[in-house]
Amino acid sequence: MKFTPYWLDTAPQGPDRSGSDIGGRVEVAIIGAGMTGLSAALHLARKGASVHVFERDTVGFGASGRNGGLATTGMSIGFRDAVSRYGFDTAKAYLLDYHDAVDTLEQLVADESIDCDFARTGKLNLASKPAHFDGLRKTHEIMSGRLGLETRLVPKSELSSEIGSGSFHGAMVEARSAGLHVGKFTRGLAEAAARLGVTLHEQAPVEKIGRLGGTKHRLVTPRGTVEAEQVLVATSGYTGRPFRWQQVRIAPVGSFIIVTEPLGEDVCDMLLPNRRMASTSLNLLNYFRITPDHRLLFGGRARFAGSDQQSDAKSGRILHKAMTEVFPQLSKTRVDYCWGGLVDMSMDRMVHAGEQDGLFYSLGYSGHGVQMATHMGKQMAEYMNGTPTANLWRDLPFKRIPGHFGPPWFLPFAGGYYKFKDLIK
Ligand SMILES: Cc1cc2nc3c(=O)[nH]c(=O)nc-3n(C[C@H](O)[C@H](O)[C@H](O)COP(=O)(O)OP(=O)(O)OC[C@H]3O[C@@H](n4cnc5c(N)ncnc54)[C@H](O)[C@@H]3O)c2cc1C
């Protein structure tokens, strides 16, 4: 078994960008070469800006190369929860931004000819408990009624047309959701940005940042120092000390994934005949899908812990058990890949983007960043160019996580809380 993300292992390797010169002045500096940073870089370069991206590790090292590859039209919180928090009109605007986000992703893939298996196969929201199907029914009524969106309810009696599992009590299909190969997409996005003149610096951690006035900053890396007119922090769950204001507002929660050996088309036709992206309805949910080469990818939070090889292996065993509970027919199937990554959870599980002390930032995608990080990169390019309305999330208060001073000591307690909620609801 490989403890490396399947996506990065099966995507063409990009050039080594760890030897580039760092120094002098740049118009825009972006911290983080994931979907947010690379999309922002590309869109800013399209406007003619000189852009440098600084990445602590390599392109796609963070969540962008480690996720499930589900680009869904739903928010991290349910639509009905959003309505009770923000009122119908605001909740609708937020939800529709997720629909726009999948469009942004699709457009970018087409415009830049990124070969990444993007397909709008739809998303299956599976009811893990009978009462959860009632919730899905209510959501479907609002979505297909007042919002006019393409959703469909699948009762338990018809579920075999969608999934080869007896574990669920019905489902709701979101037809416009998509799946893609995120390794090919992220590396392809980096290539596209580089073609437009963006300079990418790998192995270039920004260790210190100092404000020089307005939005102008000095960035210090071990390989050199630069001055930038504008800086975008795009570090998601990997946000560290130099960006303290953002760091204490984000809980880096481990999420883990296993990928099976190739199963062949016939077996995949039995598991997920319509190749939908799928997730369960528990608080500690599982998500799964078929990969382009016919493996099953199965992920979830498994444990509230960070990610390293030992932690990933432990989570992998929990995920294997969960996978065989959903699909007992896979009990003898080999697992080829197991890895983990950090999800950038905000207190309210909403996107947070704006400017603080002259620093631009976009993060807090809370597990729904494949489409939204890509979209926010584009929107932040507009926002930084002087169009505040491009950033829909600009007025949402970004609250500090109580007791969060750096290392996320509180994760096991939060995990216990959500496990308890799943038992009782
Ligand atoms: C296991 C897992 C599964 C997921 N599944 C899904 C899914 O199926 N669908 C979905 O929509 N979302 C999913 N997500 C979330 C999604 O992947 C993220 O929201 C999205 O990739 C965030 O992109 P980003 O560019 O903002 O951040 P990242 O891709 O995390 O990039 C941030 C980068 O910043 C770099 N960095 C940090 N600090 C510094 C510094 N000081 N100097 C230089 N560089 C620095 C890091 O090395 C990192 O590469 C998942 C996340 C994980 C971890």
The ligand as an SDF file (V2000), in Angstrom:
LIG
                    3D

 53 58  0  0  0  0  0  0  0  0999 V2000
   -8.6440   14.4780    2.6140 C   0  0  0  0  0  0  0  0  0  0  0  0
   -9.4120   15.6440    2.0710 C   0  0  0  0  0  0  0  0  0  0  0  0
  -10.5370   15.4070    1.2770 C   0  0  0  0  0  0  0  0  0  0  0  0
  -11.2500   16.4890    0.7380 C   0  0  0  0  0  0  0  0  0  0  0  0
  -12.2650   16.2040   -0.1480 N   0  0  0  0  0  0  0  0  0  0  0  0
  -12.8880   17.2370   -0.7750 C   0  0  0  0  0  0  0  0  0  0  0  0
  -13.8250   16.9750   -1.7990 C   0  0  0  0  0  0  0  0  0  0  0  0
  -14.0160   15.8470   -2.2340 O   0  0  0  0  0  0  0  0  0  0  0  0
  -14.4870   18.0370   -2.3370 N   0  0  0  0  0  0  0  0  0  0  0  0
  -14.2460   19.3100   -1.9410 C   0  0  0  0  0  0  0  0  0  0  0  0
  -14.8920   20.2330   -2.4650 O   0  0  0  0  0  0  0  0  0  0  0  0
  -13.2870   19.5970   -1.0250 N   0  0  0  0  0  0  0  0  0  0  0  0
  -12.5900   18.5970   -0.4490 C   0  0  0  0  0  0  0  0  0  0  0  0
  -11.5960   18.8730    0.4480 N   0  0  0  0  0  0  0  0  0  0  0  0
  -11.2270   20.2770    0.6900 C   0  0  0  0  0  0  0  0  0  0  0  0
  -10.4310   20.8700   -0.4660 C   0  0  0  0  0  0  0  0  0  0  0  0
   -9.4250   19.9790   -0.8790 O   0  0  0  0  0  0  0  0  0  0  0  0
   -9.7800   22.2010   -0.0110 C   0  0  0  0  0  0  0  0  0  0  0  0
  -10.7950   23.0560    0.4760 O   0  0  0  0  0  0  0  0  0  0  0  0
   -9.0520   22.9170   -1.1330 C   0  0  0  0  0  0  0  0  0  0  0  0
   -8.1590   22.0680   -1.8020 O   0  0  0  0  0  0  0  0  0  0  0  0
   -8.2960   24.1180   -0.5590 C   0  0  0  0  0  0  0  0  0  0  0  0
   -7.4190   24.6160   -1.5400 O   0  0  0  0  0  0  0  0  0  0  0  0
   -6.4080   25.7600   -1.1750 P   0  0  0  0  0  0  0  0  0  0  0  0
   -5.6900   26.0950   -2.4130 O   0  0  0  0  0  0  0  0  0  0  0  0
   -7.1320   26.8720   -0.4930 O   0  0  0  0  0  0  0  0  0  0  0  0
   -5.4500   25.1520   -0.0940 O   0  0  0  0  0  0  0  0  0  0  0  0
   -4.3640   23.9450   -0.1940 P   0  0  0  0  0  0  0  0  0  0  0  0
   -4.5550   23.1110   -1.3840 O   0  0  0  0  0  0  0  0  0  0  0  0
   -4.3630   23.2630    1.1310 O   0  0  0  0  0  0  0  0  0  0  0  0
   -2.9970   24.7120   -0.3990 O   0  0  0  0  0  0  0  0  0  0  0  0
   -2.4110   25.4760    0.6180 C   0  0  0  0  0  0  0  0  0  0  0  0
   -0.9080   25.4430    0.3770 C   0  0  0  0  0  0  0  0  0  0  0  0
   -0.2760   26.4580    1.1600 O   0  0  0  0  0  0  0  0  0  0  0  0
    1.0410   26.0200    1.4430 C   0  0  0  0  0  0  0  0  0  0  0  0
    1.5610   26.8360    2.5520 N   0  0  0  0  0  0  0  0  0  0  0  0
    1.0790   26.9030    3.8170 C   0  0  0  0  0  0  0  0  0  0  0  0
    1.8230   27.7840    4.5270 N   0  0  0  0  0  0  0  0  0  0  0  0
    2.7700   28.2930    3.6970 C   0  0  0  0  0  0  0  0  0  0  0  0
    3.8240   29.2430    3.8530 C   0  0  0  0  0  0  0  0  0  0  0  0
    4.0450   29.8520    5.0270 N   0  0  0  0  0  0  0  0  0  0  0  0
    4.6100   29.5260    2.7920 N   0  0  0  0  0  0  0  0  0  0  0  0
    4.4060   28.9190    1.5860 C   0  0  0  0  0  0  0  0  0  0  0  0
    3.4110   27.9980    1.3870 N   0  0  0  0  0  0  0  0  0  0  0  0
    2.6080   27.6870    2.4330 C   0  0  0  0  0  0  0  0  0  0  0  0
    0.8490   24.5480    1.7680 C   0  0  0  0  0  0  0  0  0  0  0  0
    2.0420   23.8080    1.6360 O   0  0  0  0  0  0  0  0  0  0  0  0
   -0.2440   24.1370    0.7740 C   0  0  0  0  0  0  0  0  0  0  0  0
    0.2980   23.5020   -0.3780 O   0  0  0  0  0  0  0  0  0  0  0  0
  -10.8660   17.8300    1.0280 C   0  0  0  0  0  0  0  0  0  0  0  0
   -9.7520   18.0620    1.8360 C   0  0  0  0  0  0  0  0  0  0  0  0
   -9.0210   16.9870    2.3410 C   0  0  0  0  0  0  0  0  0  0  0  0
   -7.8130   17.2590    3.1900 C   0  0  0  0  0  0  0  0  0  0  0  0
  1  2  1  0
  2  3  1  0
  2 52  2  0
  3  4  2  0
  4  5  1  0
  4 50  1  0
  5  6  2  0
  6  7  1  0
  6 13  1  0
  7  8  2  0
  7  9  1  0
  9 10  1  0
 10 11  2  0
 10 12  1  0
 12 13  2  0
 13 14  1  0
 14 15  1  0
 14 50  1  0
 15 16  1  0
 16 17  1  0
 16 18  1  0
 18 19  1  0
 18 20  1  0
 20 21  1  0
 20 22  1  0
 22 23  1  0
 23 24  1  0
 24 25  2  0
 24 26  1  0
 24 27  1  0
 27 28  1  0
 28 29  2  0
 28 30  1  0
 28 31  1  0
 31 32  1  0
 32 33  1  0
 33 34  1  0
 33 48  1  0
 34 35  1  0
 35 36  1  0
 35 46  1  0
 36 37  1  0
 36 45  1  0
 37 38  2  0
 38 39  1  0
 39 40  1  0
 39 45  2  0
 40 41  1  0
 40 42  2  0
 42 43  1  0
 43 44  2  0
 44 45  1  0
 46 47  1  0
 46 48  1  0
 48 49  1  0
 50 51  2  0
 51 52  1  0
 52 53  1  0
M  END
$$$$
